[in-house]
């Protein structure tokens, strides 16, 4: 199992613009059974994801496809 922290980055102010795409990405990960648990970090620092049943390479590719990661709203720390 892996844990990824999505911590706000240089384009944090763009979160509102990319939130719908980020939420769709999360919903798809949950529907596909890739994400076991998704939640927010305290003090509005970002979020965290617990995956389920993915290889590390497949999981890393999924995280890299998050619109928040692509747009540098967050950085992914795994």
Secondary structure by P-SEA (a helix, b strand, c coil): cbbbbbcccccccccccaaaaaaaaaaaaaaaccccbbbbccccccbbbbbccccaaaaaaaaaaccccccccccccc
